[in-house]
Amino acid sequence: MMERLDKFIAGRTEFSRNDVKMLLKRGRVTVNGNTVSDAGLKIDPGKDSVTADGHELVWRKNTYICLNKPDGYVCSTRDGRSETVLSLVPEDLMNKDIFPAGRLDKDSKGFVFLTDDGGLAHRMLSPKKHLTKCYLVRLAEKYSEEYEKAFESGLAIDCGDVCMPARVCGVSHDDHFALVGLDEGKFHQVKRMFHALGNEVVSLFRVSIGGLVIKPDLAPGECLEILDNEIEKMLSEFDFSDVLKFVETSFYLLLTNNDL
């Protein structure tokens, strides 16, 4: 599909269409190695090589990103008070249509999915999909096996909210840690669930979305592009035991890497 050169550059950089025209006038844009000046030049994004201001722009039909979110960032495209997760996306992966598909609390860490694929995001966030998300949680008090029945039965929390049945289990390495699997995302839900059971969450790290787990060595603030076959894995049938095995195997790396 052919696209105007100025639109292609503006959609994949921080430059406005007017900025792009200035770059073109200054000879700062090349197509297939040749300097060009025509903003309306039609290019084939899948075949033509484009550089703007010295940076090569990589074309992708859609972009899928796993971000290891540090605390202090908000999951939105714009916020007047705090930095958003989009500020962590590297230039070679960024375009103006990317947004976080779902949210993670400002003081929580871990897997945030970013994309420019609105159709996929709609599938993921649809209440009918019930895409399970898993969280590694550090608790103030020791984990109790009694939590499991309470989570499975649909826990009543504050403000009259009743949660959908959820999964929880302890982590063998440390009795102050638990793995939680949720099919919904009420405001501060994990914290409110443990509070209702007389415990408090000290830290929370999202480990997985659907069938896809975060890379245990992905540093806080770093992004990793997700391939198409990994998207299918994310949307595939979820297995809580597989995520638990991952957590047990990668426990100390996750803790030290993310200061949990």
VEXMI-428905 format. One line per 4 residues: number of its first residue (from 1); their letters; for each residue y, z, x of C-alpha. Coordinates in nm, 4 decimals. Example, Ala and Ser with C-alpha at 12.3 -4.5 7.8 and 13.67 -1.06 7.14 Angstrom:
1 = AS = -0.4500,0.7800,1.2300 | -0.1060,0.7140,1.3670;
END
This chain:
1 = MMER = 0.0000,0.0000,0.0000 | 0.3320,-0.1106,0.1505 | 0.6204,0.1383,0.1728 | 0.9857,0.1225,0.2786;
5 = LDKF = 1.0335,0.2451,0.6345 | 1.3165,0.4880,0.5521 | 1.1192,0.6412,0.2660 | 0.8112,0.6800,0.4865;
9 = IAGR = 1.0053,0.8608,0.7606 | 1.2068,1.0816,0.5233 | 0.8896,1.1878,0.3413 | 0.7230,1.3094,0.6620;
13 = TEFS = 1.0096,1.4677,0.8526 | 1.3099,1.6896,0.7932 | 1.5384,1.3819,0.8082 | 1.7186,1.2688,0.4934;
17 = RNDV = 1.7349,0.8993,0.4078 | 2.0902,0.8932,0.5548 | 1.9651,1.0619,0.8723 | 1.6972,0.7942,0.9013;
21 = KMLL = 1.9588,0.5202,0.8753 | 2.1493,0.6798,1.1648 | 1.8312,0.6939,1.3738 | 1.7714,0.3279,1.3017;
25 = KRGR = 2.1265,0.2372,1.4103 | 2.0775,0.4313,1.7353 | 1.7502,0.2573,1.8144 | 1.5473,0.5771,1.7709;
29 = VTVN = 1.2806,0.4238,1.5458 | 0.9912,0.2005,1.6487 | 0.7187,0.0225,1.4526 | 0.4118,-0.0778,1.6517;
33 = GNTV = 0.6088,-0.0203,1.9719 | 0.9057,-0.2355,1.8718 | 1.2506,-0.0901,1.8067 | 1.3644,-0.1669,1.4509;
37 = SDAG = 1.6877,-0.1189,1.2580 | 1.6038,-0.2293,0.9026 | 1.5715,0.0710,0.6678 | 1.4127,-0.1483,0.4026;
41 = LKID = 1.1414,-0.2858,0.6307 | 0.8067,-0.2722,0.4498 | 0.5251,-0.1130,0.6500 | 0.1589,-0.0405,0.5883;
45 = PGKD = 0.1335,0.3366,0.6537 | -0.2406,0.3150,0.7097 | -0.2123,0.0496,0.9790 | 0.1360,0.0499,1.1346;
49 = SVTA = 0.2359,0.2949,1.4104 | 0.5769,0.4524,1.3475 | 0.7816,0.6790,1.5739 | 1.1090,0.8479,1.4787;
53 = DGHE = 1.3286,1.0223,1.7353 | 1.0384,1.0172,1.9810 | 0.7747,1.1632,1.7466 | 0.4813,0.9609,1.6172;
57 = LVWR = 0.4332,0.9993,1.2424 | 0.0726,1.0191,1.1300 | -0.0084,0.8792,0.7868 | -0.2554,1.0575,0.5619;
61 = KNTY = -0.3302,0.9798,0.2019 | -0.3280,1.3543,0.1416 | -0.2956,1.6542,0.3683 | -0.5125,1.9661,0.3423;
65 = ICLN = -0.4347,2.2694,0.5560 | -0.5875,2.6116,0.6148 | -0.3148,2.8534,0.7224 | -0.3889,3.1997,0.8574;
69 = KPDG = -0.0925,3.3724,0.6947 | 0.0573,3.6729,0.8743 | 0.2231,3.9405,0.6669 | 0.5920,3.9014,0.5917;
73 = YVCS = 0.5729,3.5426,0.4622 | 0.5875,3.4398,0.0988 | 0.3709,3.1737,-0.0644 | 0.6378,2.9486,-0.2086;
77 = TRDG = 0.8260,2.6367,-0.1125 | 1.1632,2.8120,-0.1176 | 1.2799,3.1732,-0.0971 | 1.6284,3.3027,-0.0302;
81 = RSET = 1.5227,3.6357,0.1214 | 1.2041,3.5799,0.3214 | 1.0478,3.3038,0.5269 | 0.7975,3.0916,0.3407;
85 = VLSL = 0.4559,2.9838,0.4637 | 0.5884,2.6278,0.4967 | 0.7894,2.7370,0.8011 | 0.4575,2.7848,0.9833;
89 = VPED = 0.3317,2.4294,0.9287 | 0.3548,2.2224,1.2499 | 0.5625,1.9067,1.2464 | 0.2640,1.6736,1.2815;
93 = LMNK = 0.1108,1.8074,0.9584 | 0.4263,1.8607,0.7571 | 0.5697,1.6450,0.4823 | 0.8105,1.7236,0.2021;
97 = DIFP = 0.5434,1.7291,-0.0688 | 0.3303,2.0070,0.0819 | 0.3093,2.3328,-0.1126 | 0.0834,2.6416,-0.1234;
101 = AGRL = -0.1930,2.6005,-0.3822 | -0.2051,2.9564,-0.5065 | -0.0435,3.2685,-0.3701 | -0.1144,3.5587,-0.1390;
105 = DKDS = 0.1033,3.8701,-0.1457 | 0.3821,3.8909,0.1109 | 0.2199,4.1854,0.2910 | -0.1311,4.0342,0.2814;
109 = KGFV = -0.2894,3.8129,0.5451 | -0.5432,3.5349,0.5746 | -0.6444,3.2030,0.4232 | -0.3705,3.0148,0.2385;
113 = FLTD = -0.4449,2.6584,0.1274 | -0.1597,2.4086,0.1618 | -0.1656,2.0536,0.0318 | 0.0348,1.7667,-0.1117;
117 = DGGL = -0.2495,1.6789,-0.3503 | -0.1275,1.7941,-0.6907 | -0.4461,1.6840,-0.8674 | -0.6661,1.8943,-0.6412;
121 = AHRM = -0.4361,2.1937,-0.6731 | -0.4564,2.1673,-1.0520 | -0.8382,2.1673,-1.0340 | -0.8345,2.4703,-0.8035;
125 = LSPK = -0.5904,2.6734,-1.0100 | -0.7351,2.5870,-1.3510 | -0.8621,2.8988,-1.5337 | -1.1759,2.7013,-1.6220;
129 = KHLT = -1.2617,2.6481,-1.2554 | -1.2788,3.0176,-1.1569 | -1.2643,2.9356,-0.7859 | -1.3768,3.2587,-0.6199;
133 = KCYL = -1.1637,3.4044,-0.3416 | -1.2944,3.6732,-0.1069 | -1.0966,3.9442,0.0697 | -1.1797,4.1771,0.3574;
137 = VRLA = -1.0155,4.5065,0.2689 | -0.9480,4.8190,0.4754 | -0.9474,5.1306,0.2569 | -0.7737,5.4644,0.3070;
141 = EKYS = -1.0868,5.6524,0.1999 | -1.4510,5.5658,0.2637 | -1.6144,5.2979,0.0551 | -1.8436,5.4157,-0.2268;
145 = EEYE = -2.1327,5.2171,-0.3734 | -2.0150,5.3415,-0.7134 | -1.7371,5.0820,-0.6908 | -1.9889,4.8015,-0.7360;
149 = KAFE = -2.0801,4.8862,-1.0942 | -1.7139,4.9399,-1.1843 | -1.6147,4.5995,-1.0453 | -1.9069,4.4217,-1.2137;
153 = SGLA = -1.8352,4.5724,-1.5546 | -1.4745,4.4497,-1.5738 | -1.2473,4.7228,-1.4429 | -0.9545,4.8513,-1.6518;
157 = IDCG = -0.6455,4.8915,-1.4363 | -0.2854,4.9950,-1.4993 | -0.0542,4.8371,-1.7590 | -0.3545,4.7847,-1.9882;
161 = DVCM = -0.4978,4.4976,-1.7837 | -0.8743,4.4483,-1.7830 | -1.0161,4.2481,-1.4934 | -1.2881,3.9879,-1.5127;
165 = PARV = -1.6214,4.0972,-1.3606 | -1.5903,4.0912,-0.9802 | -1.8020,4.1497,-0.6709 | -1.7573,4.4181,-0.4071;
169 = CGVS = -1.9750,4.5588,-0.1297 | -1.9357,4.7668,0.1821 | -1.9324,4.6308,0.5365 | -2.1983,4.7770,0.7643;
173 = HDDH = -1.9752,4.7986,1.0737 | -1.7209,5.0403,0.9232 | -1.7406,5.2444,0.6019 | -1.3657,5.2052,0.5423;
177 = FALV = -1.4048,4.8308,0.4881 | -1.5170,4.6333,0.1828 | -1.5590,4.2686,0.0866 | -1.4197,4.1747,-0.2558;
181 = GLDE = -1.4852,3.8540,-0.4518 | -1.2471,3.7666,-0.7380 | -1.2482,3.4796,-0.9872 | -0.8887,3.5479,-1.0949;
185 = GKFH = -0.5609,3.6509,-0.9363 | -0.3636,3.9157,-1.1214 | -0.0555,4.0553,-0.9479 | -0.1656,4.2883,-0.6624;
189 = QVKR = -0.5074,4.2891,-0.8267 | -0.7239,4.4161,-0.5401 | -0.4839,4.7021,-0.4686 | -0.4665,4.7959,-0.8353;
193 = MFHA = -0.8444,4.7890,-0.8724 | -0.9062,5.0294,-0.5868 | -0.6154,5.2473,-0.6994 | -0.7828,5.2763,-1.0410;
197 = LGNE = -1.0914,5.4087,-0.8590 | -0.8961,5.6687,-0.6615 | -0.8676,5.4792,-0.3348 | -0.5904,5.2795,-0.1685;
201 = VVSL = -0.5821,4.9501,0.0189 | -0.4431,4.9791,0.3721 | -0.4730,4.6096,0.4625 | -0.6047,4.2963,0.2951;
205 = FRVS = -0.7201,3.9720,0.4554 | -0.8308,3.6664,0.2540 | -1.1512,3.5395,0.4117 | -1.2471,3.2470,0.1893;
209 = IGGL = -1.1530,3.0177,-0.0958 | -1.4527,2.8861,-0.2863 | -1.7259,2.7942,-0.0411 | -1.4900,2.7526,0.2568;
213 = VIKP = -1.4286,3.0393,0.5019 | -1.1442,3.0702,0.7486 | -1.2203,3.0071,1.1159 | -1.2550,3.3569,1.2679;
217 = DLAP = -1.0578,3.2618,1.5806 | -0.7672,3.0959,1.3972 | -0.4659,3.2937,1.5155 | -0.2138,3.4437,1.2709;
221 = GECL = 0.0493,3.1829,1.1870 | -0.1687,2.8922,1.2976 | -0.2746,2.5971,1.0816 | -0.5917,2.3899,1.0847;
225 = EILD = -0.6274,2.0585,0.9066 | -0.9152,2.0545,0.6577 | -1.1325,1.7450,0.6379 | -1.2459,1.5763,0.3169;
229 = NEIE = -1.6029,1.7047,0.3462 | -1.4672,2.0591,0.3815 | -1.2718,2.0137,0.0583 | -1.6007,1.9383,-0.1177;
233 = KMLS = -1.7447,2.2560,0.0365 | -1.4494,2.4561,-0.0926 | -1.5084,2.3289,-0.4457 | -1.8869,2.3649,-0.4298;
237 = EFDF = -2.0941,2.6450,-0.5762 | -1.9903,2.9809,-0.4336 | -2.2343,3.2230,-0.2664 | -2.1035,3.5770,-0.2098;
241 = SDVL = -2.3910,3.6584,0.0254 | -2.2915,3.3724,0.2570 | -1.9373,3.5085,0.2880 | -2.0747,3.8570,0.3521;
245 = KFVE = -2.2920,3.7215,0.6351 | -1.9851,3.5532,0.7826 | -1.7871,3.8785,0.7679 | -2.0692,4.0809,0.9215;
249 = TSFY = -2.1078,3.8287,1.2040 | -1.7347,3.7853,1.2721 | -1.6166,4.1368,1.1842 | -1.4733,4.2508,1.5184;
253 = LLLT = -1.3159,3.9134,1.5944 | -1.1439,3.9135,1.2534 | -1.0175,4.2698,1.3074 | -0.8782,4.2196,1.6574;
257 = NNDL = -0.7426,3.8716,1.5929 | -0.5542,3.9792,1.2802 | -0.4718,4.3438,1.3539 | -0.6538,4.4700,1.0443;
END
